[in-house]
Amino acid sequence: MKAFSDPEAVARYSDGPVRVVPGFHHLQRMAALLLEERVPDDGRVLVLGAGGGLELKVFAEHRPDWRFDGVDPSERMLGLARQTLGTLVAHVQFHEGTIDIAPEGPFDGATCLLTLHFLPREERLRTLVEIRRRLIPGAPLVVAHHSFPQSHPEKALWLGRFAAFATASGMPASQMRGAAEGIGRLLPAMSPDEDEELLRKAGFEGVALFYAAFTFRGWIAYA
């Protein structure tokens, strides 16, 4: 997205998710615990959409023996990730671009948090297929993103709840009404059923919901 190349937007990034994503910090900790179920002590983890470095910092603090490859299309966001990580940056190799520039692995696990909702259906499917191709058999993938009913009036209801939560968290009400309208009109979000179907179509098994928070959903699945 264009905002992730805007220096001011990047500088404010770390404040945003906490206010608009319910349970943001818990989501990251849950992702680390789900990875830990199968990733070995010396595991290698692919983190797609790693710009900002917030989940990378949580993962590296939780398991300093893991190695990470962080992929993001925004140079500025990768720079912010390096700042966020501080001394933990030594655990991460960064790659600027999309899934196509990610190393071949094989990886013991992967995450894609708050990213897939930016991708149209076919590009999202291709991305999931490419992630799976880089994982060892049985390796976990943790994803979370906007996923809510796409038919009216349910769609408007859930987007209104998203805006209400962010407003209650301190975001300007007018800004969040505009954000909800933009998400509903422009973001290629899908319904939870469609999201699960896409994970299975990409070849993942054991798809299970672990996180649900207004317009956001998160799943664990296995290569």
C-alpha positions in Angstrom: 0.0 0.0 0.0 1.1 3.6 -0.7 0.8 4.5 3.0 3.7 2.1 3.8 6.0 4.2 1.7 4.9 7.5 3.4 7.6 8.5 6.0 5.0 10.0 8.4 2.7 7.0 8.1 5.6 4.6 8.8 6.7 6.7 11.8 3.2 6.4 13.3 2.8 2.7 12.3 3.5 1.1 15.7 0.6 3.0 17.4 -2.0 2.1 14.8 -2.4 -1.7 15.0 -2.7 -1.6 18.8 -5.7 0.8 18.6 -7.5 -0.8 15.6 -6.9 -4.5 16.0 -8.6 -6.0 19.1 -6.1 -8.1 21.1 -3.2 -7.1 18.9 -0.5 -8.1 21.4 -2.2 -11.3 22.3 -2.5 -12.2 18.7 1.2 -12.0 18.3 1.8 -14.1 21.4 -0.7 -16.7 20.3 1.1 -16.9 16.9 4.4 -17.5 18.6 2.9 -20.3 20.8 1.2 -21.9 17.7 4.6 -21.9 15.9 6.3 -23.3 19.0 4.1 -26.5 18.8 6.0 -27.7 15.8 9.0 -25.5 15.1 12.2 -27.1 16.5 14.6 -25.4 18.8 16.9 -24.5 15.9 14.0 -23.7 13.5 13.8 -21.3 10.6 10.6 -19.2 10.3 9.3 -17.2 7.3 7.5 -14.0 8.2 5.7 -12.5 5.3 4.6 -8.9 5.8 7.4 -8.3 8.3 7.6 -4.5 7.9 7.4 -2.7 11.2 9.0 -5.7 13.0 6.4 -5.9 15.7 5.7 -9.6 15.5 9.3 -10.4 14.7 10.3 -8.8 18.0 7.7 -10.9 19.9 8.9 -14.1 18.2 12.6 -13.4 18.7 12.1 -12.6 22.3 10.0 -15.7 22.8 12.4 -18.0 21.0 15.9 -16.4 20.6 17.2 -19.7 19.2 15.0 -19.4 16.1 16.1 -17.8 12.8 13.8 -15.6 10.8 13.5 -14.4 7.2 11.4 -11.3 7.1 9.8 -10.3 3.8 8.1 -7.0 3.0 7.7 -4.8 -0.2 8.3 -1.5 1.7 11.9 -0.5 2.2 10.8 2.1 4.8 8.8 -0.5 6.8 11.8 -2.9 6.8 13.9 0.0 8.1 11.4 0.5 10.9 11.6 -3.3 11.6 15.3 -3.0 12.1 14.8 -0.2 14.6 12.1 -2.1 16.4 14.2 -5.2 16.8 17.3 -3.4 18.2 19.9 -6.0 19.1 17.5 -8.8 18.1 18.0 -7.8 14.5 20.9 -10.3 14.3 18.3 -13.1 14.3 16.6 -11.9 11.1 17.5 -11.8 7.4 15.4 -9.1 5.6 14.2 -9.3 2.0 12.5 -6.4 0.2 9.6 -7.6 -2.0 6.8 -10.1 -2.1 6.7 -13.8 -1.6 8.6 -14.3 -4.9 11.9 -13.0 -3.5 11.6 -15.1 -0.3 14.3 -17.7 0.1 13.3 -21.2 -1.0 13.8 -22.5 2.6 12.8 -25.1 3.6 11.1 -23.4 6.5 9.9 -25.0 9.7 7.0 -22.5 10.0 5.6 -19.3 8.6 3.4 -16.4 9.5 1.5 -13.7 7.6 -0.2 -11.3 9.9 -2.4 -8.4 8.8 -1.2 -8.7 5.3 -3.3 -11.1 3.1 -6.3 -8.8 3.1 -4.4 -6.4 0.8 -4.2 -9.1 -1.9 -6.9 -9.9 -4.5 -8.2 -13.4 -4.4 -6.0 -14.9 -7.1 -2.8 -13.2 -5.9 -3.7 -14.3 -2.3 -4.0 -17.9 -3.5 -0.7 -17.7 -5.4 1.0 -16.3 -2.3 -0.4 -19.1 -0.1 0.8 -21.7 -2.6 4.3 -20.2 -2.6 4.4 -20.1 1.2 3.4 -23.8 1.3 6.0 -24.8 -1.3 8.7 -23.3 1.0 7.5 -25.2 4.1 8.6 -28.7 5.3 5.7 -31.2 5.4 3.6 -30.6 8.5 5.0 -27.1 9.2 2.6 -24.6 10.6 1.3 -21.4 8.9 -0.3 -18.7 11.1 -2.4 -16.1 9.3 -4.6 -13.3 10.5 -6.3 -10.4 8.7 -9.5 -8.7 7.9 -12.1 -11.4 7.2 -15.8 -10.6 7.6 -19.2 -11.2 5.9 -19.3 -9.7 2.5 -23.1 -9.4 2.0 -25.2 -6.5 3.3 -26.3 -5.7 5.9 -23.8 -7.8 7.8 -20.8 -6.3 6.1 -21.8 -2.7 7.2 -22.6 -4.0 10.7 -19.2 -5.5 11.2 -17.3 -2.6 9.7 -19.2 -0.3 12.1 -18.1 -2.4 15.0 -14.5 -2.2 13.7 -14.8 1.6 13.7 -16.4 1.7 17.1 -13.6 -0.3 18.7 -10.9 1.9 17.2 -12.8 5.0 18.3 -13.1 3.7 21.8 -9.3 3.0 21.7 -8.6 6.7 21.1 -8.7 7.0 17.3 -10.7 10.0 15.8 -14.3 9.0 15.1 -14.4 10.7 11.7 -11.2 9.1 10.6 -12.4 5.6 11.6 -15.7 6.1 9.8 -13.8 6.9 6.7 -11.4 4.0 7.2 -14.3 1.6 7.6 -15.9 2.9 4.5 -12.6 2.6 2.6 -12.1 -0.9 3.8 -15.6 -2.0 2.7 -15.2 -0.3 -0.7 -11.6 -0.9 -1.6 -10.0 -3.7 0.4 -10.3 -7.1 -1.3 -11.4 -8.8 2.0 -13.2 -12.1 1.9 -15.6 -13.9 4.2 -14.2 -16.3 6.8 -15.6 -19.3 4.8 -13.9 -18.0 1.6 -10.6 -17.6 3.5 -10.7 -21.1 4.9 -11.5 -22.5 1.4 -8.5 -20.6 0.0 -6.1 -22.1 2.6 -7.3 -25.6 1.7 -7.1 -24.9 -2.0 -3.5 -23.8 -1.6 -2.8 -27.3 -0.1 -2.9 -26.6 3.6 -4.5 -29.1 6.0 -5.9 -29.0 9.5 -7.2 -25.4 9.0 -8.5 -24.2 12.3 -9.7 -20.8 13.6 -7.8 -19.6 16.7 -8.6 -15.8 16.7 -11.8 -13.8 16.0 -12.1 -10.1 16.8 -14.8 -8.1 15.1 -13.6 -7.9 11.4 -10.4 -9.8 12.0 -9.9 -13.6 11.9 -6.8 -15.8 12.4 -6.1 -19.4 11.4 -3.5 -22.1 12.0 -2.9 -24.5 9.1 -0.3 -27.1 8.2 1.7 -27.8 5.0 
